[in-house]
Amino acid sequence: MKRFIIAVGMAALLCISQSGCKKFLDTESPTKESGASFWKTREDVERFTNNMYGEIADVLLNNSFFLAAEFRCGVYRQTPMAQAIWNRTYFDFLVYNNMKSLQIHNYWNDYFHFDNIRKWDGYFKVIQSAGILQDRVMGVSSSEVSDTDKRRYKAEAVWVRCFLYFIMVRLYGDVPYYKDPYFAGIIGRTKFTDVLNSCIADLDAIKGDLPWAYSDPKMKAVRPSRGAAIDLMMHMNMWNAGFDEANKDKYYTATVQLGKELLENNNGAYRLLTISEFKRLFRGGSEEGLFEFTQNVNYGEVRGFGYQYLNDNVLEHSGGGYSYVNLVPKFMEKMYPLGIVDRRRDAWFDVNTMYTGGNLVEFRKFAANVGSNIAFDGNLIVFRLADAILLAAEANAELGAGNEAEATRLLNLIRARAETIPYVGAGGQDLKDAIFWERARELMGEGHAFYDLVRTHRIINSEYCTAPISPSAFLRGAWTWPIDASALTNNPLMKLNDYWL
């Protein structure tokens, strides 16, 4: 994707001038201002902002972060034919949580760039860009950018910073946390629940400055809306609820309240699409999308984070009669019980083979958007309305009997869209499990699977996970990624993740 290149400016010069500036903050981001000639016009602000989103894509979409989130401890296995012909070893490394072996350079790592996932310097470059936007936009003349739009740009910058910290927390656990765009100190890693609590407070302060929807269709869902801010806050609260036992009800209550705000006060900005509209959902910019990355195969935008690499593994290749992976039958039966109608199953699987394993059990959720060969041609969905509804259902269920009716109602919104039978079972753990499996069904292939297992601690239980992590390994950080040793450069306060040493 073509990017405007702006010379490195004041922020980088300040960083270079400080002897304590850490390696991961020594950024040479192309979005930084070039001096007095910049930050004068609306075009300057918009160009900087657009390029900041381009930086996010460069960090997240040029490795296989997405693929790993689906395959790690997941329901996919190499088909016998694929193993015999291709021996795609990364499947086994991901399924059985062998992150050390996944980092070793071989054909597959060089192709999928799994080793880049362990490097966090790119995130901090974008966080610094977001801080500069937040700092500089308020000084642009109001004749160029209205005060309302200044607040919106500032809110976008806060959202970007918080979004990237959320991604990093889920990857690494504790992370260095700073908000000053011209930071030049030395710090270690901050407890990740504290990082997310700070981000939640910052998002709460700015979410009202974001529109529910953008009037410009080119900005719809690819620039953060108020709905995207609320959904991000819901995710952060639910993540912390899984790791801060003493305060979990506070996080569940906050998620419930945010869900009500999103669903009841959105001025008609969002709706669940029908099952027949799913191709349009993944084309991008739909009423269900909350935040997405744009991708267009015709413009050469084929990235490793995206659904095209999932399609590469789960669709039949070249008429050879096999896909590279199949799906574990036991868990397919848990997601889609035999004898129960579900339009998602009909649309996304071959019912004749999905319960059997074997060489050809295609997962065709994104096949309707295949552009060239198996490359996915459409936006990459990060957050959508169904995700937020199910988070709200989960939080209600966790709060107990008084909230179970609302949890069931929200759960059945998603089931009704799938044209399957409503949930009429018991409350308690049965209801919580029903919501978990609904998320597994609804969001399969979209990069939520591993993180839902981790934050709910179901990853230690073979009833929910095909390759569970032991409780002791989980407590020692087996759910994290290894951190690249470059994080230690010039920083005596930094430490890596002990489990992977």
HELIX and SHEET records of a PDB file:
HELIX    1   1 MET A   10  SER A   17  1                                   8    
HELIX    2   2 LYS A   23  LEU A   25  5                                   3    
HELIX    3   3 ARG A   42  LEU A   60  1                                  19    
HELIX    4   4 PHE A   65  PHE A   71  1                                   7    
HELIX    5   5 PRO A   80  ILE A   85  1                                   6    
HELIX    6   6 THR A   89  VAL A   95  1                                   7    
HELIX    7   7 MET A   99  LEU A  102  1                                   4    
HELIX    8   8 TYR A  107  PHE A  112  1                                   6    
HELIX    9   9 PHE A  114  ARG A  118  5                                   5    
HELIX   10  10 ASP A  121  ARG A  136  1                                  16    
HELIX   11  11 VAL A  137  GLY A  139  5                                   3    
HELIX   12  12 ASP A  147  TYR A  172  1                                  26    
HELIX   13  13 PHE A  192  ILE A  206  1                                  15    
HELIX   14  14 LYS A  207  ASP A  209  5                                   3    
HELIX   15  15 PRO A  217  MET A  219  5                                   3    
HELIX   16  16 ARG A  226  ALA A  241  1                                  16    
HELIX   17  17 GLU A  245  ASN A  247  5                                   3    
HELIX   18  18 LYS A  248  GLU A  264  1                                  17    
HELIX   19  19 ILE A  275  GLU A  277  5                                   3    
HELIX   20  20 PHE A  278  ARG A  283  1                                   6    
HELIX   21  21 VAL A  297  TYR A  299  5                                   3    
HELIX   22  22 TYR A  307  VAL A  314  1                                   8    
HELIX   23  23 PRO A  329  MET A  335  1                                   7    
HELIX   24  24 ARG A  343  TRP A  348  1                                   6    
HELIX   25  25 ALA A  367  ASN A  369  5                                   3    
HELIX   26  26 LEU A  385  GLU A  398  1                                  14    
HELIX   27  27 ALA A  401  ASN A  403  5                                   3    
HELIX   28  28 GLU A  404  ARG A  417  1                                  14    
HELIX   29  29 GLY A  428  GLU A  442  1                                  15    
HELIX   30  30 ALA A  449  ARG A  455  1                                   7    
HELIX   31  31 ARG A  458  ILE A  460  5                                   3    
HELIX   32  32 PRO A  471  LEU A  475  1                                   5    
HELIX   33  33 ALA A  485  LEU A  488  5                                   4    
HELIX   34  34 ASP A  498  TRP A  500  5                                   3    
SHEET    1   A 2 TYR A  76  GLN A  78  0                                        
SHEET    2   A 2 VAL A 325  LEU A 327 -1                                        
SHEET    1   B 2 GLY A 289  PHE A 293  0                                        
SHEET    2   B 2 LEU A 380  ARG A 384 -1                                        
END                                                                             
